[in-house]
Each structure stands twice: as structure tokens, then as C-alpha cells.
Amino acid sequence: MLRLLFTTLIGCLMISKVAMAAEADLENTLYMDLKDGRVVIQMRPDLAPKHVKRIKELVRQGFYDGVVFHRVIDGFMAQTGDPTGTGMGGSGQKIKAEFSRENHVRGTVSMARAADVNSADSQFFIVLADSPFLDNQYTIWGKVTSGMEFVDHIKKGDSNDNGKVSNPDKIVRVRVAADVKDEKPAAAAPAATPAKQ
């Protein structure tokens, strides 16, 4: 009887541990809805705990909802996170760099910054192609785990103007997965229905 009770207790603890791991995973997952579909980003608090914490604070405030991809360079990266859409704005809170040995490969999500390595704020970029020249210079805080095809469809900028985008695409909304309860991806706008003849 005691052995059965002990086995049951161990089983419950293992189930509880698995459930806690799944919940922690959702707490470090973002759903970013774009015009073409949902992009899932796995955040990396093991690499950049301060950046992940700040990103989640901003997401929960709705900071990124409706923000444009102001700089998009074909074959390189798509940058967003500036509420002014100029590349000069942010949330007003700088974050000290958290460089790691991770590589900037396709799908990496990393912080944008000025010349000062500790000037990252709210702007970030998603790497469209492997970019090893960025390694150890920008804080990596996440990786796209699904929906990269939707990132590829973001409107590209002018290659002669450092990727500046006219009439840019925007983030529809971003949510922390743990906060999402049976919610479908946000739609950018309903498609026009052809008129019947």
C-alpha cells in the first residue's frame, strides 16, 4: 500500500513538473500577428533575461501593436519596435547589453541599438538570412520557431536608403502566449468580397 502511494505521489510530481515546464514555455513564447499570419517567437531568458523581461513588459502594455517595420533590407533583416516609425524612437528605457555566443542565423530575433552597446530599448530585428558579422555585437533574445514565411513577406525597403520602407507593413499585435486563451490570430483587414453580377 505504501509503495502504491509512493508511486502515485511520484507520478503526480512528474505530471506537475511537466505542466510547470509547459507553462514556463508559454510565458517565454510570443505570438506576433502580421498581415499574412502568425509568427511564433521563442524567447531566450537564458541568454538575455533583462531583455526578455522588458520585451514582455512592453508586449503586455500593447506597445508593439500597430508598430511598423520601418527598416527592412532584403536578404538581411526586418526591423521594428519604434512607435514613431522613424527609427529614432523607443520606450525610453535603455537596457544593458547581454551578448552571448549564439549566432545570428535565419529567424534570430535580436535587439537594435545605436553606437553605444548599451543603448538597446524597444527596437528589434528578425534576421532573414544568416548574418555572422552581427555575432557578439547585438543582444539575441529570441528565435522564430514558426511563421518565418510571413516574416519573408514583410514589405522590403529601399536598398539605396538603408532599407527605409515607404508605406511599411506593421505588426497587427503581439501577445505573450501564456496570456492567450483560445484566441485566433488577429486579422489585419477582411478581404474584399467580389461583387456578384
Secondary structure, DSSP 8 states (H G I E B T S, - for coil): -HHHHHHHHHHHHHHHHHHHHHHHHHHTEEEEEETTEEEEEEE-TTT-HHHHHHHHHHHHTTTTTT-B--EEETTTEEEE--TTSSSS---S--B-----S----TTEEEE---SSTT-B-S-EEEESS--GGGTTTS-EEEEEEE-HHHHHTS---BGGGTTB-SS--B--EEEEGGG--S-----SS--------
